[in-house]
Amino acid sequence: MPADDLAGRLFAGERAAVSDALNLVDDARPEQQTAARELLDRLEARGDTARRLGVTGAPGSGKSTLIDAVLRELRSRDQSVGIIAVDPSSRSSGGALLGDRLRMRSGAADPGVFVRSMAARDRLGGLADATRAGVQILSAVFDWVFVETVGVGQSESEVAYLVDTLCFVAQPAAGDTLQFMKAGILELPDLFVVNKADLGASALRTANELQAGLGMGTSREDDWTPPVLLTSARDGEGIRELVDQMEAHRQHLDARDSLGERRLRGRVAYVLESLQRAYGAHGIDRAGGRHALEQRISSSESATSVLLATLGQEIEAQIREPTP
């Protein structure tokens, strides 16, 4: 299907077009990848008003269950939701191990909800290769786009450059809060949630630890103070307050006119990371170094896929030339 036709179906809010577009960007055949780039260029040129939320945290913290509860609250507010759940990969097939409707049961038959699992495929950042494209596709159709990551770690910061708001979900009494502080993880999220508040004292203690850890951190450039919230996805406790804070952070970005700047930082990080993976530190150096590339990416008006292809061609040409 031509990219123009598929883009038109997405802009019209056609749910079936979302599946077609996601299948297209995940298709490795050269002709399909060319069509996928054309589609993404059209989506990027049009822009969107979707709220992009990343949900990260250690396995067992209840991320999927929490998203399911938040999903019900958003639907009660007549908000549509697209979800990308990045799963561990099957070693035999490379596909996602966990199924869509096993994770978020509330959206199984809801036309205002779309859920897609993607396999991480050994990406250190916990994001599938097609995740960024998926977010762009879902953002053309839905009011909210969620990205749930595999787990948490220092390289998990990749998701922070993909979304507008990053939510960290902590598990009570897990004993990992100090490790998150050491790894610098607590400097990234915009919202902190201690899930399973129904556990009582242990949940409150974890919330206090997070609050204390944030107090010891460096001040943020965006003048936003991340709240620490207690929720129980099982009982519905704190879910409304969490959604209110999600909205509040977006309003904060809009009031400061910093949403575009945040997404630009994400674009720069994505292009640099892609070039690093493809050509290594040597290729980056031959292109003038990271700082020079950052400036070029920041000032370029080209679509991201076009810019990435152009820079890749330049680096390949530089690598082929003998070093002076």
Residue pairs with C-beta under 8 A, 6 or more apart in sequence:
1 20
1 35
2 35
3 35
3 38
3 39
3 41
3 42
4 42
6 17
6 20
6 21
6 24
6 39
7 39
7 42
7 43
7 46
7 140
9 16
9 17
9 20
10 17
10 18
10 21
10 43
10 137
10 140
10 141
11 46
11 140
13 141
14 141
15 111
15 114
15 141
17 141
18 82
18 114
18 137
18 138
18 141
19 116
21 39
21 137
22 116
22 130
22 134
22 137
24 32
24 35
24 36
24 39
25 36
25 39
25 40
25 130
25 133
25 134
25 137
26 118
26 130
27 33
27 36
36 133
37 305
37 306
37 309
39 137
40 133
40 136
40 137
40 303
40 304
40 305
41 303
41 305
41 306
43 136
43 137
43 139
43 140
44 136
44 303
44 304
45 303
46 140
48 136
48 139
48 140
50 82
50 138
50 139
50 140
50 142
50 143
50 144
50 145
51 143
51 144
51 145
51 164
51 165
51 246
51 247
51 250
52 135
52 139
52 144
52 145
52 147
52 162
52 163
52 164
52 165
53 144
53 145
53 146
53 147
53 163
53 164
53 165
53 166
53 167
53 246
54 146
54 147
54 148
54 149
54 159
54 160
54 162
54 163
54 165
54 166
54 167
55 63
55 66
55 67
55 146
55 147
55 148
55 149
55 167
55 169
56 63
56 126
56 148
56 149
56 151
56 152
56 156
56 159
56 166
56 167
56 168
56 169
56 189
57 63
57 151
57 152
57 168
57 169
57 170
57 171
58 151
58 152
58 170
58 171
58 174
58 176
59 150
59 151
60 171
60 174
61 169
61 170
61 171
61 174
61 195
62 169
62 171
62 195
62 196
62 233
63 148
63 169
63 195
64 85
64 103
64 104
64 148
65 195
65 233
65 234
66 169
66 193
66 195
66 231
66 233
67 83
67 103
67 104
67 146
67 148
68 103
68 104
68 105
68 106
68 233
69 231
69 233
69 236
69 239
70 239
70 242
70 243
70 246
71 81
71 83
71 104
71 106
71 107
71 113
72 106
72 239
73 239
73 240
73 242
73 243
74 81
74 143
74 144
74 243
75 81
75 106
75 110
75 112
75 113
77 243
79 112
79 143
79 144
80 112
80 113
80 141
80 142
80 143
80 144
81 107
81 112
81 113
81 114
81 142
81 143
81 144
81 145
81 146
82 113
82 114
82 115
82 116
82 138
82 139
82 141
82 142
82 144
82 145
82 146
83 104
83 107
83 113
83 114
83 115
83 116
83 145
83 146
83 147
83 148
84 116
84 117
84 118
84 128
84 131
84 134
84 135
84 138
84 145
84 146
84 147
84 148
85 96
85 98
85 100
85 103
85 104
85 115
85 116
85 117
85 118
85 148
86 117
86 118
86 119
86 120
86 126
86 127
86 128
86 131
86 147
86 148
86 149
86 150
87 96
87 97
87 98
87 117
87 118
87 119
87 120
87 150
88 96
88 97
88 98
88 119
88 120
88 150
89 95
89 96
89 97
89 119
89 120
89 121
89 122
90 96
90 97
90 119
94 119
94 121
95 119
96 117
96 118
96 119
97 119
98 117
99 117
100 115
100 116
100 117
101 107
101 108
101 115
103 115
103 117
103 148
104 113
104 115
106 113
107 113
107 114
107 115
114 138
114 141
114 142
116 134
118 128
118 130
118 131
118 134
119 128
120 126
120 127
120 128
120 150
121 128
121 129
123 129
123 158
124 153
124 155
124 158
125 155
125 156
125 157
125 158
125 159
126 149
126 150
126 151
126 152
126 153
126 155
126 156
126 158
126 159
127 147
127 149
127 158
127 159
127 162
128 134
131 147
131 162
132 162
132 270
135 145
135 147
135 162
135 163
138 145
139 145
145 163
147 159
147 162
147 163
149 156
149 159
152 168
152 180
152 185
153 183
154 183
154 184
154 185
156 185
157 185
157 188
158 269
158 273
159 166
160 166
160 188
160 189
161 265
161 266
161 269
161 270
162 266
162 270
163 266
164 249
164 250
164 253
164 259
164 262
164 263
165 190
165 191
165 246
165 249
165 250
166 188
166 189
166 190
166 191
167 189
167 190
167 191
167 192
167 193
167 246
168 180
168 185
168 186
168 188
168 189
168 191
168 192
168 193
169 193
169 195
170 177
170 192
170 193
170 194
170 195
170 206
170 210
171 194
171 195
171 196
171 206
172 194
172 195
172 196
172 197
172 199
172 202
172 203
172 205
172 206
173 199
173 202
173 205
173 206
174 206
177 206
177 209
177 210
177 213
178 209
178 213
180 186
180 213
181 213
181 216
181 217
186 192
186 210
186 213
186 214
186 217
187 217
187 218
187 220
189 226
190 224
190 226
190 249
191 226
191 227
191 229
191 242
191 245
191 246
191 249
192 210
192 214
192 226
192 227
192 228
192 229
193 228
193 229
193 230
193 231
193 238
193 242
194 203
194 206
194 207
194 210
194 228
194 229
194 230
194 231
195 231
195 232
195 233
196 203
196 232
196 233
196 234
197 203
197 204
197 230
197 231
197 232
197 235
197 237
197 238
198 232
198 234
198 235
198 237
203 230
204 230
207 228
207 230
210 228
211 228
214 226
214 228
220 226
222 252
222 253
222 256
222 258
223 256
224 249
224 252
227 245
229 238
229 241
229 242
229 245
230 237
230 238
231 237
231 238
231 239
231 241
231 242
232 238
233 239
250 259
253 259
253 262
264 298
267 297
267 304
268 294
268 297
268 298
270 304
271 293
271 297
271 304
271 307
271 308
271 311
272 284
272 290
272 293
272 294
272 297
274 308
275 283
275 284
275 287
275 293
275 308
275 311
275 312
275 315
276 283
276 284
278 312
278 315
279 312
279 315
279 316
279 319
282 319
283 315
283 318
283 319
284 290
284 293
284 315
286 315
286 318
286 319
287 293
287 311
287 314
287 315
287 318
293 311
296 311
297 307
297 311
300 307
302 310
